Amino acid sequence: MKPQHFIVLLLAVSGWFMYQVFQPFMQDIAIAILLMFATLGISKPLWRLFSKRWQVSAVMTVLLATMFFAPLVYMINAFAMMVTQIDPIAIHELVAKTAHYLQSIHLPTELLARFGIEMDTVDATIKNAFSEDNLGRYTKTILTFMGSLATHSAVFFKDMVLILIFYFFAFLYGEEVGHAIKRLLPLDTAQTQLLFNELHNSMGVVFFSILATAIFEGTLFAIVVLFFGLDAILLGILYGFASLVPVIGGALMWVPVSIYLWVTQGAQPAIVVALYSIVVISIIADTFIKPVIIREIDIRLLKETSATNEILVFFSIIAGLTTYGFWGMIIGPAITTVFIAILKLYEQFQREFKSNSIKECT
């Protein structure tokens, strides 16, 4: 066996064992590296203020924790407090009150008749759906959901801590690792730099777009729910993250909040929250103001525009959320960006190959 082949074999075997060792942390490591690429643009001023790399890494880690993870920690802590203060009797009363309210709603008889539905059938269905047995089942489902939410929150908090640790070391040793990768890849400097630049630019746009959207729309929702005595900070954070979900977005929050207000405070607060969310947030803020904010982030903060098509990024976020859950909004665009960058490299190789072929023929 040739020495080169033996080294490749050893590399493959040792790489497999390395993967087995670090496999439980692979997703956290990948997210930390992607976040490092996304925030490289705002780290440049820090290199002029601090002389040591660990200082820049520490400051960037604190900034990331403050910008991105502090709201998540607050949300998890709020849910944990809710779980410890769960009152099954109060939840059952709220479910029963909601059921009673829904039973009191009578659809127009003419409208039902137009669809061939009898009023007696509707009444029987509603009574069966909100019978005492079903009310108890609904209460039990809510309590089970709250318990599982607390369990998942603990796992999510653990992932956040690990991501921050890996993020610190990614910033600390990122330059050395980057140079090592450039030396190992069978590409010239310009081609390797293309891969890094595509990932840096696209991840920067995606990350800060996500952050700006969550903060902006979450703040707008917090303002309106504050007037009705609800937890504005918690609901604002929840709305901010809900707004990141494509298509339905903030409806995940304002619909249940409106229903809760309708049951507990009456129709007027519910209608106000619903109309405010649709007109002010969904139409004015999301359609007209948010693109301006994202464009300003792109120009002023990143100084460059992303080469990745916005529609492609949109669908990559949907696919990422579906496949990887919450962190898919970062992983999806990253995979898409790398794939597009590799396509560009392939196109370059094809042009060079055709050019060389023409020269040989002539």
N, C-alpha and C positions, 0 to 999 in steps of 0.2 A: 504494500500500500504506500502510495506517495505521501510525503509529509503534509502536503496541502490538504489532501483528502482526509487524512487522519485528524487534522486540526478542525476541519469542517464538521466531521463526525462528533468530535469532542464538544464543539460549540453547540451542535444540535441537541446532544444529550444533556449537557449542562443547562442549556436554555430551557429544555423541557422541565428539568428539576427546579429551576428558578421560577418557572411559571407555577408549578405545583406549590411552592413555598409561598409565593405572593398572590396566588389566585384569589383568596378572600378579600384582598385589598386592591385588586386590579381596577375596579370601577372608580374607587376613590382616588387612586393615583392618576388615572386618565383624566378625571374631572379637574383635579388640581393642576395638571399640566395645561389643560385647555384654558382654565381660568388665568394661569400665568401668561399664556399667549394673549388672552383678551385684555389684560391690564398692563401689558408692556408699555403702551402709549403714555399712561399717566405716571409711570415710574421714572421717566426721563428727567424731570426736574429734580427728583430726589438724589440723583447721582451727583448733582452739583452742590447739594447741601451736606451730604454725608460722604465720608472718605472710605468707609468700610462697607463691604457688601452685606454683611449680616445685619447692619443697621437699616439698609434699604429693604432687605427682606422682612425684617421685623415690622417696619412702618407699613409696608404693603400688606402684610398679613393682618395687622390691626385695622387698616382701611377696609380690606375685604370683609372682615368680621363685622365691622360697623355698617357698611353699606348693604351687605347681602344677608349676613347670618344673624345679626342682632334682631331684626324683625321676626325671623323664624324662631329664634330662642324665646322671644316674648310670646309668640303665638303658642308654642309648645307648652310654655309655663302656664299660660292662661287655660289651655285645655286640661293640663294636669290639675290645676286648682278646681276646674269645673268637675272633673271626675271625682275628686276627694269630697266635693260638696253635693254629690248627686243625692237627690231626695226622690225615691221612687214614687212616693205618694203625690208629690208636686207634679212630676212628669205625667203620671196617670191622670191627674186632674186637668193638665193642659191638653192631653190627648182627648179626654172626654169633652172638654170645652170646645175644641176644634171640631170634633165629631158632631156635637150638638148644633154648632153653627152651620156646618155643611148640611145637616138634616133640615135646617130651617129654610134653606134656599129652595125655592120651587121654580123649576123651569116653566116657561109659558106652555100651556097645554096645546096651543095651536102649533108651536114650533115642534113639539114632540109628535103631534099627529102628522105633520108634514113628512116626518121620517118613519112613520108607521110604528111609533112607540107609544104604549099606553102608560098613563100616569101611575096606575097601580103597580105596574111592573117596576117603574123607577123607584117608587117608595119602598117596595119590597127589597130591591137591590141595595138601597141606601141603608135600610134597617139591618139587613144581614151583614153588610160591610162594617157597620159600626155597632154590632152587638157587643154585649159585655165580654164575651169570650175573645172576640177579635180585638177589643180595646186592650185587654190584658196582653194579647200577643204583640200588639203594636208597641206597648210599653216595654215589654221584654226585649224586643228587637232594638229599640232605641238604647236601652241600657247595655246590651251586648255590643252595639256599635261604639258607644262611648268607651267601653273597656278595651276593645280592639284598637281604637284610636289612640289611647294612652300607650299601648304596647308598641304600635308603629311609630309613635312620636319618640319613644326612647331609642329605637333603632335609628331613626332619622337623625336624632341629636348625636349619636355615636358617629355616624357618617360625617356629619358636619365637623366634628372635632378632628377626625382623621384627615379630612380634606384640607383643613387649615394647617395641620402639621405638614402634610405633603406639599402644600402650596409654599410654605416657608422654605423648605429644602429645594423645591423646584426653582425658586428665585435665587437661592443661595448658590446652587451648583448648576443652574441652567446654562450658563455660558460655556462652561467646560464640557458639559454633556452635549451641547449643540455643536461645538467644534469637533468632538469625537464622532458624532453621527455624520457630520459633513465629510470627515476623513474616511469613514467606513463605506459610505454610499458610493456606488460606482457611477457617480454623476459629477459633472464639472461644477465649479463654484456657483455660476450663474443659475444653473438648473436647480441646485439644492436650495439656493436663496429664494427661488421662485416658490418652492413648496412652503418655506418658512413664512414668506411674505403673505401668501394667499391665506394661510392659516391665521396669522396674526391679524390681518385686516378684517377678515370675515368674522372671526371670533370677537374682535373688538366691537364691531358694529352690532352683532347679535347680543352680546352681553350688556352693553350700555343701552341698547334699545329696550331690552327686557327690564332693566333697572329703572329707566326713565318712565316706561309705561306703567310699571307697578306702583311707583311712588306717586306719579301724577294722578292716575285714575283712582288709586286707593285714597289719596288725600281728598279728592272731590267727593267720594262716597262717605268718608268719615265726617265731612262737614254736614251733610244732610242728616245722617243718623244721629249726630250729636244733639240736634234740636228735639229729638224724641226720647232722650234719656237712655240710649243704648251705648254699649261700649264702643266708642268711636275708634279707638286705637286698634282693638282686635278686629273689628269688622272692616276697617280700612285696610289692614294687612291682608285679611282674607280676600277682600275684593281685589287688591293689587295682584295677588297670585292668581285669582280666578280670571282676571283680565288677560292673562297670558295664554289661556286656553283658546285656540282659534275657534272662530265661528260663534259659539255660544257665549264665551267669555264671561262678562260680568253678570249675565243672567243667572249664573250659578249662585250668585249672592243676593241680588236685589229681588228675585222672585220669592225665595223663602223668607227674607226679611219683610217683604211687603205682606205676605200671608200672616206672618207672626204679628205684625202691627195691626192688621185687619182684625185678627181675633182678639188681641189684648187691648188695643187703643181705639179701634173703630176704622171706618172706611177712609176718612180724610187723610190720616198719616200714611196709610198704605198707598193711596193714589198719588200723594205728593212724592213719595220715595220712588214709585214706579215711573212716573212721568219725568222726574229729575234724572233718573238713571238712563232712561231712553233718550231724552232730548239733550240734556247737558253733557252727559258722559259719553254715551254711545254715538250720538250724531255729531255734536259740536266738538267735543274734546278728542274722541277717537278718530273721527274722520278728517277733521281740519287742523287741529292743534298738534296732535301727536306726530304727524309726518314732519311738521316744521321743527319740532324738538329733536327728532331723530336726525334730520338733515344738519341741524346746528351741531349736534354731537359729532357727526361724521366729519364735518368740515373743521370745527374749532378744536376738538379734542384729539381726534385721530389723524387729522391733516390729510387723510386719504379717503377715497371711496372704495367700497368693497366691489370686487369684480363679480361676485356671486349675484345672480338675479334675485330680486326681492320675492318673486312668486315661488322660486325654487327654495329659498330660505323658509318661506311660510309653510310649504308642504313638508320640508325636512323637519321643522319643529313639530308638526302634527305627527309624522311618522316616528320621531324620536320619543314624544310623549306616549304614544301607543306602545312602543316596544320596550322602552327603558323606564317608563314612569316619569316622575318629576324631573330627574336629571337629564331626561331625553331632550329637553329644550336646548341643552348645551351639546350633548353628544351627537344628536341628529345633524345639525348644521356643520359640525366639525367633520363628520364622515363625508358629508356631501361636498364640502370644500376641498378636502384631500382628494376625493375622486375627480373633481373638476380640474384640480391642479395637475394630477397625473395625466388626464386627457390632454391638457395643454402641452405637457412634456412629450407625450406620444406624438402629438401633432408636429412638434419641433423635430423630433427624430425622423418622422416621415418626410418632412420637407428636406432635411439634410440628406436623407437616403436618396430621394429623387434627384436632388441637385448633384450628388456624387455620381449617380447612375448616368445622368446626362453628360457629365464631364468625361466619364469613361468612354461613352459611346462616341463622343466627338474627338 
